[in-house]
Amino acid sequence: MRILISGSHGLVGSALLRAFEQRAVSVIKLVRSSTQMGPSSILWDPAAEHLDANSVDGFDAVIHLAGENLASGRWTAAKKARIRESRVKGTRLLAQTLSQVTRPPRTLLCASAVGIYGDRGDELLTETSSPGEGFLSSVCREWEAASNLAARASIRVVQMRFGVILSPSGGALEKMLPAFRLGLGAVLGRGSQYWSWISLEDVLAGIDYALNRQDLDEPVNFTSPWPVTNRQFTRMLGRVLKRPTLLRIPRWLAHPIFGEMADEALLSSQRVIPAKLLGSGYSFRHADLEVALKSACSRQQEQ
Protein backbone atom coordinates (compact mmCIF):
# COMPACT_ATOMS: atom_id res chain seq x y z
CA MET A 1 0.00 0.00 0.00
CA ARG A 2 1.25 3.48 -0.95
CA ILE A 3 0.15 6.16 1.50
CA LEU A 4 0.38 9.96 1.35
CA ILE A 5 0.36 11.74 4.71
CA SER A 6 0.20 15.41 5.70
CA GLY A 7 0.97 16.75 9.17
CA SER A 8 3.76 14.22 9.60
CA HIS A 9 5.54 16.36 12.21
CA GLY A 10 2.56 16.52 14.56
CA LEU A 11 1.72 14.25 17.50
CA VAL A 12 -0.32 11.75 15.50
CA GLY A 13 1.61 12.07 12.25
CA SER A 14 5.05 11.42 13.73
CA ALA A 15 3.79 8.40 15.69
CA LEU A 16 2.03 7.08 12.59
CA LEU A 17 5.21 7.38 10.53
CA ARG A 18 7.13 5.32 13.08
CA ALA A 19 4.42 2.65 13.06
CA PHE A 20 4.39 2.48 9.26
CA GLU A 21 8.19 2.29 9.11
CA GLN A 22 8.16 -0.77 11.37
CA ARG A 23 5.78 -2.46 8.93
CA ALA A 24 7.69 -1.35 5.82
CA VAL A 25 4.65 0.53 4.47
CA SER A 26 5.50 2.95 1.65
CA VAL A 27 4.77 6.47 2.92
CA ILE A 28 5.26 9.83 1.20
CA LYS A 29 5.01 13.04 3.25
CA LEU A 30 3.35 16.28 2.16
CA VAL A 31 5.56 19.09 3.47
CA ARG A 32 5.21 22.87 3.34
CA SER A 33 8.89 23.87 3.48
CA SER A 34 11.79 23.06 1.18
CA THR A 35 13.92 22.50 4.31
CA GLN A 36 11.71 19.50 5.10
CA MET A 37 12.09 18.00 1.65
CA GLY A 38 13.58 14.57 1.28
CA PRO A 39 13.45 11.59 -1.06
CA SER A 40 10.05 10.58 0.35
CA SER A 41 8.29 13.95 0.36
CA ILE A 42 6.19 16.23 -1.83
CA LEU A 43 6.13 20.01 -1.50
CA TRP A 44 2.82 21.84 -1.30
CA ASP A 45 1.73 25.34 -0.30
CA PRO A 46 -1.84 25.43 1.08
CA ALA A 47 -1.70 29.19 1.70
CA ALA A 48 -0.90 29.82 -1.97
CA GLU A 49 -3.26 27.02 -3.03
CA HIS A 50 -0.46 25.19 -4.83
CA LEU A 51 -0.33 21.42 -5.14
CA ASP A 52 0.88 19.64 -8.28
CA ALA A 53 -1.80 17.10 -9.19
CA ASN A 54 0.73 14.80 -10.87
CA SER A 55 2.65 14.49 -7.62
CA VAL A 56 -0.35 13.06 -5.73
CA ASP A 57 -1.59 10.73 -8.47
CA GLY A 58 -1.61 6.98 -7.86
CA PHE A 59 -1.72 6.67 -4.06
CA ASP A 60 -3.82 3.96 -2.44
CA ALA A 61 -4.77 6.15 0.54
CA VAL A 62 -4.25 9.67 1.89
CA ILE A 63 -4.14 10.56 5.59
CA HIS A 64 -4.60 14.29 6.13
CA LEU A 65 -3.57 15.50 9.60
CA ALA A 66 -2.18 19.00 8.96
CA GLY A 67 -3.49 21.97 10.94
CA GLU A 68 -2.42 24.82 13.21
CA ASN A 69 -1.74 23.71 16.80
CA LEU A 70 -4.74 24.78 18.91
CA ALA A 71 -2.76 25.05 22.15
CA SER A 72 0.27 26.99 20.89
CA GLY A 73 -0.59 30.45 22.20
CA ARG A 74 -3.67 32.49 23.03
CA TRP A 75 -6.51 32.67 20.55
CA THR A 76 -6.04 36.12 19.11
CA ALA A 77 -7.92 37.07 15.95
CA ALA A 78 -4.82 36.19 13.93
CA LYS A 79 -4.42 32.84 15.69
CA LYS A 80 -8.07 31.91 15.08
CA ALA A 81 -7.67 32.82 11.41
CA ARG A 82 -4.66 30.47 11.17
CA ILE A 83 -6.59 27.69 12.92
CA ARG A 84 -9.45 27.99 10.45
CA GLU A 85 -7.44 28.54 7.27
CA SER A 86 -4.88 25.81 7.98
CA ARG A 87 -7.69 23.28 8.25
CA VAL A 88 -10.28 24.46 5.75
CA LYS A 89 -8.09 25.92 3.02
CA GLY A 90 -5.53 23.10 3.08
CA THR A 91 -8.21 20.39 3.15
CA ARG A 92 -10.13 22.00 0.30
CA LEU A 93 -6.97 22.18 -1.84
CA LEU A 94 -6.03 18.56 -1.14
CA ALA A 95 -9.54 17.16 -1.62
CA GLN A 96 -10.14 19.08 -4.86
CA THR A 97 -6.77 18.02 -6.26
CA LEU A 98 -7.33 14.35 -5.39
CA SER A 99 -10.72 14.45 -7.08
CA GLN A 100 -9.09 15.54 -10.35
CA VAL A 101 -6.17 13.12 -10.66
CA THR A 102 -6.18 10.23 -13.12
CA ARG A 103 -5.76 7.58 -10.40
CA PRO A 104 -7.41 8.88 -7.22
CA PRO A 105 -6.88 7.09 -3.90
CA ARG A 106 -9.51 4.69 -2.65
CA THR A 107 -9.58 6.37 0.74
CA LEU A 108 -9.07 9.80 2.29
CA LEU A 109 -8.82 9.88 6.08
CA CYS A 110 -9.10 13.47 7.29
CA ALA A 111 -8.62 14.71 10.84
CA SER A 112 -11.48 16.46 12.59
CA ALA A 113 -12.42 16.86 16.26
CA VAL A 114 -15.20 16.30 18.79
CA GLY A 115 -15.26 20.07 19.11
CA ILE A 116 -17.79 19.95 16.27
CA TYR A 117 -20.46 19.05 18.86
CA GLY A 118 -19.99 22.25 20.86
CA ASP A 119 -20.78 22.49 24.57
CA ARG A 120 -23.47 19.83 25.15
CA GLY A 121 -23.39 19.10 28.89
CA ASP A 122 -24.41 15.51 29.77
CA GLU A 123 -25.97 14.76 26.36
CA LEU A 124 -24.73 11.45 24.91
CA LEU A 125 -23.26 12.19 21.49
CA THR A 126 -22.69 9.87 18.53
CA GLU A 127 -21.82 10.44 14.89
CA THR A 128 -25.50 11.13 14.15
CA SER A 129 -25.68 13.99 16.66
CA SER A 130 -26.04 17.49 15.23
CA PRO A 131 -23.14 19.97 15.29
CA GLY A 132 -23.12 22.54 18.07
CA GLU A 133 -22.29 26.22 18.34
CA GLY A 134 -19.05 28.16 18.76
CA PHE A 135 -15.77 28.76 17.00
CA LEU A 136 -14.42 25.20 17.05
CA SER A 137 -17.73 23.76 15.91
CA SER A 138 -17.87 26.10 12.94
CA VAL A 139 -14.25 25.31 12.01
CA CYS A 140 -14.92 21.57 12.16
CA ARG A 141 -18.06 21.88 10.03
CA GLU A 142 -16.14 23.73 7.31
CA TRP A 143 -13.20 21.33 7.67
CA GLU A 144 -15.37 18.26 7.12
CA ALA A 145 -17.29 19.88 4.28
CA ALA A 146 -13.99 20.61 2.52
CA SER A 147 -12.87 16.97 2.83
CA ASN A 148 -16.13 15.79 1.25
CA LEU A 149 -15.09 17.41 -2.04
CA ALA A 150 -12.97 14.31 -2.63
CA ALA A 151 -16.11 12.17 -2.78
CA ARG A 152 -16.79 13.59 -6.25
CA ALA A 153 -14.19 11.10 -7.52
CA SER A 154 -15.81 8.23 -5.56
CA ILE A 155 -13.09 8.45 -2.91
CA ARG A 156 -14.19 7.01 0.44
CA VAL A 157 -13.90 9.91 2.88
CA VAL A 158 -13.60 9.38 6.64
CA GLN A 159 -13.60 12.35 9.00
CA MET A 160 -11.78 11.25 12.16
CA ARG A 161 -13.32 13.20 15.06
CA PHE A 162 -10.51 13.02 17.60
CA GLY A 163 -11.09 13.46 21.30
CA VAL A 164 -8.35 14.40 23.80
CA ILE A 165 -5.39 12.26 22.69
CA LEU A 166 -3.38 10.91 25.63
CA SER A 167 0.34 11.09 25.01
CA PRO A 168 3.25 12.38 27.11
CA SER A 169 4.82 13.71 23.90
CA GLY A 170 2.14 16.20 22.90
CA GLY A 171 -1.38 17.49 23.33
CA ALA A 172 -3.18 18.20 26.59
CA LEU A 173 -1.52 15.49 28.68
CA GLU A 174 1.99 16.73 27.94
CA LYS A 175 1.02 20.20 29.15
CA MET A 176 -0.69 18.83 32.28
CA LEU A 177 2.01 16.46 33.49
CA PRO A 178 4.55 18.97 34.90
CA ALA A 179 1.98 20.60 37.22
CA PHE A 180 0.46 17.26 38.23
CA ARG A 181 3.87 15.80 39.06
CA LEU A 182 4.41 18.73 41.43
CA GLY A 183 1.10 18.06 43.15
CA LEU A 184 -0.48 21.12 41.50
CA GLY A 185 -3.07 19.28 39.42
CA ALA A 186 -6.37 21.15 39.44
CA VAL A 187 -9.99 20.63 38.48
CA LEU A 188 -11.07 23.13 35.80
CA GLY A 189 -14.24 25.09 36.49
CA ARG A 190 -16.89 22.95 38.17
CA GLY A 191 -15.24 19.84 36.76
CA SER A 192 -18.56 18.46 35.54
CA GLN A 193 -17.72 18.99 31.86
CA TYR A 194 -17.09 15.75 29.97
CA TRP A 195 -13.72 15.07 28.38
CA SER A 196 -13.86 12.48 25.62
CA TRP A 197 -10.40 10.96 25.51
CA ILE A 198 -8.51 8.35 23.51
CA SER A 199 -5.08 6.79 23.89
CA LEU A 200 -2.50 7.41 21.18
CA GLU A 201 -2.31 3.64 20.67
CA ASP A 202 -6.01 3.54 19.81
CA VAL A 203 -5.63 6.50 17.46
CA LEU A 204 -2.94 4.62 15.52
CA ALA A 205 -4.79 1.31 15.60
CA GLY A 206 -8.04 3.07 14.68
CA ILE A 207 -6.44 4.73 11.66
CA ASP A 208 -5.11 1.38 10.47
CA TYR A 209 -8.56 -0.12 11.05
CA ALA A 210 -10.30 2.66 9.12
CA LEU A 211 -7.89 2.27 6.20
CA ASN A 212 -9.00 -1.31 5.76
CA ARG A 213 -12.71 -1.11 6.55
CA GLN A 214 -14.56 -0.09 3.42
CA ASP A 215 -17.83 0.10 5.36
CA LEU A 216 -16.57 3.02 7.46
CA ASP A 217 -17.11 6.45 5.96
CA GLU A 218 -18.07 10.01 6.79
CA PRO A 219 -17.72 11.05 10.47
CA VAL A 220 -16.18 8.51 12.84
CA ASN A 221 -15.66 9.37 16.51
CA PHE A 222 -12.13 8.53 17.66
CA THR A 223 -12.78 8.44 21.41
CA SER A 224 -12.82 5.84 24.17
CA PRO A 225 -16.23 4.24 24.89
CA TRP A 226 -16.01 5.70 28.41
CA PRO A 227 -15.81 9.52 28.48
CA VAL A 228 -15.20 11.02 31.92
CA THR A 229 -15.75 14.39 33.57
CA ASN A 230 -12.84 16.74 34.06
CA ARG A 231 -13.05 16.05 37.81
CA GLN A 232 -12.77 12.30 37.22
CA PHE A 233 -9.90 12.80 34.79
CA THR A 234 -8.06 15.02 37.27
CA ARG A 235 -8.50 12.60 40.16
CA MET A 236 -7.41 9.62 38.05
CA LEU A 237 -4.27 11.33 36.76
CA GLY A 238 -3.40 12.27 40.35
CA ARG A 239 -3.90 8.68 41.44
CA VAL A 240 -1.71 7.31 38.64
CA LEU A 241 1.07 9.79 39.51
CA LYS A 242 0.51 9.34 43.29
CA ARG A 243 0.06 13.08 43.73
CA PRO A 244 -2.73 15.12 45.40
CA THR A 245 -5.31 16.94 43.27
CA LEU A 246 -6.84 19.33 45.80
CA LEU A 247 -6.81 22.49 43.71
CA ARG A 248 -9.47 24.00 41.47
CA ILE A 249 -9.24 26.73 38.85
CA PRO A 250 -12.65 28.46 38.85
CA ARG A 251 -14.24 29.50 35.58
CA TRP A 252 -13.70 33.20 36.29
CA LEU A 253 -9.95 32.57 36.58
CA ALA A 254 -9.63 30.08 33.71
CA HIS A 255 -10.54 32.66 31.09
CA PRO A 256 -7.82 35.20 32.05
CA ILE A 257 -5.27 32.36 32.09
CA PHE A 258 -6.23 30.52 28.91
CA GLY A 259 -8.34 33.05 27.02
CA GLU A 260 -11.10 31.91 24.66
CA MET A 261 -9.54 28.44 24.50
CA ALA A 262 -10.81 27.88 28.06
CA ASP A 263 -14.44 28.25 27.01
CA GLU A 264 -14.11 26.31 23.75
CA ALA A 265 -11.79 23.46 24.73
CA LEU A 266 -11.25 23.16 28.49
CA LEU A 267 -14.62 24.04 30.01
CA SER A 268 -16.75 22.82 27.12
CA SER A 269 -18.46 19.44 27.57
CA GLN A 270 -18.64 16.69 24.94
CA ARG A 271 -19.80 13.25 26.12
CA VAL A 272 -18.95 11.35 22.96
CA ILE A 273 -19.39 7.65 22.18
CA PRO A 274 -17.53 5.97 19.26
CA ALA A 275 -20.67 4.30 17.95
CA LYS A 276 -19.32 3.52 14.47
CA LEU A 277 -16.07 1.95 15.66
CA LEU A 278 -17.90 -0.15 18.25
CA GLY A 279 -20.63 -1.12 15.81
CA SER A 280 -18.11 -2.27 13.21
CA GLY A 281 -16.30 -4.50 15.71
CA TYR A 282 -13.24 -2.43 16.62
CA SER A 283 -11.66 -3.60 19.90
CA PHE A 284 -10.12 -0.81 21.96
CA ARG A 285 -6.60 -1.26 23.34
CA HIS A 286 -7.35 1.18 26.15
CA ALA A 287 -11.04 1.54 26.98
CA ASP A 288 -10.21 2.24 30.65
CA LEU A 289 -8.77 5.64 31.59
CA GLU A 290 -6.54 4.37 34.40
CA VAL A 291 -4.89 1.82 32.12
CA ALA A 292 -4.44 4.42 29.37
CA LEU A 293 -2.86 6.97 31.73
CA LYS A 294 -0.54 4.40 33.28
CA SER A 295 0.60 3.37 29.81
CA ALA A 296 1.18 6.97 28.73
CA CYS A 297 3.03 7.97 31.91
CA SER A 298 5.23 4.86 31.86
CA ARG A 299 6.27 5.67 28.29
CA GLN A 300 7.42 9.11 29.39
CA GLN A 301 9.56 7.59 32.16
CA GLU A 302 11.18 5.26 29.64
CA GLN A 303 12.15 8.12 27.30
C-alpha positions, 0 to 999 in steps of 0.5 A: 500500500502506498500512503500519502500523509500530511501533518507528519511532524505533529503528535499523530503524524510522527507516531504514525510514521514510526508505526508504518516504518516498522511495517515497511509501508510505503509512505510519502510526506506532504511538506510545506517547506523546502527544508523538510524535503527529502526523497520521500516527500512532496512540496505543497503550499496550502496558503498559496493554493499550490499542489501539483496534481501529478505528484499526488496521483496513484496513491492507495490512501491519503491521511490528512492531519495538517493543521495549526496547533490549537494550544500553541498560544492564546486565541487572538484574531490572527491565531483563530484565522490560522486555525481555520485557514490551515484546516479548511483551506488546506483540506479544500486544496487537497480534496479538490486536487485528489478528485481531479487526478487520473488515479485517485486514492480509494480512501481519504482519512481526514482529521477532525475533532469532537469540538464539532459538537460544541458544549453539550453538557451531559448529552450522549453524542454519537456520529448522528448527533447534530453539530453545536455552536461556537468557533471550534464547531464552525471550524470543524463543520467547514473542515469536514465539508472541505474533505467531502469534495474528494467524494466527487471522484468516488473516494471514500472519505472518513472524518476522524473526530478526535477526542483528547489524545493521551500522550506524554509527547504532545497534546493536553496530557503533555502540558498537564504532566509537569503541574500534576507531578508537582502536586499542582493538578487542578480541576477546571471550572466545576469539573462536571464537563465531559472530556472524551479521551482516547489513547495514542495507541487507539488512534494509531490502531483506529487509523489502520482499522479505518484504512482497511474497513470499506464500510466506514465512511463520513464522520467517525468518533475517535474516542474511548467508549467511556468519556469522563468528567474533568473532575474524574480525569483530574482525580485519576491522573493524580492517582496514577502519579501518586500526587494530590489533586486538591486544587481547582481553577474556577471559571472566572480565573480560567478565562484570564489564564487561557483566554477563549480556549478555556471556554471552547476546549477546556470548560466545554463538555462533549460526552462522545461515544464511538458508535461507528467503531464499536458497531463495526467490531473495533476492539479498543486497546485502552477503553479504561482511563486508568490503564491508558494513563498508566501506559502513557506515563510509563512511556514518558519515564522510559524516554 
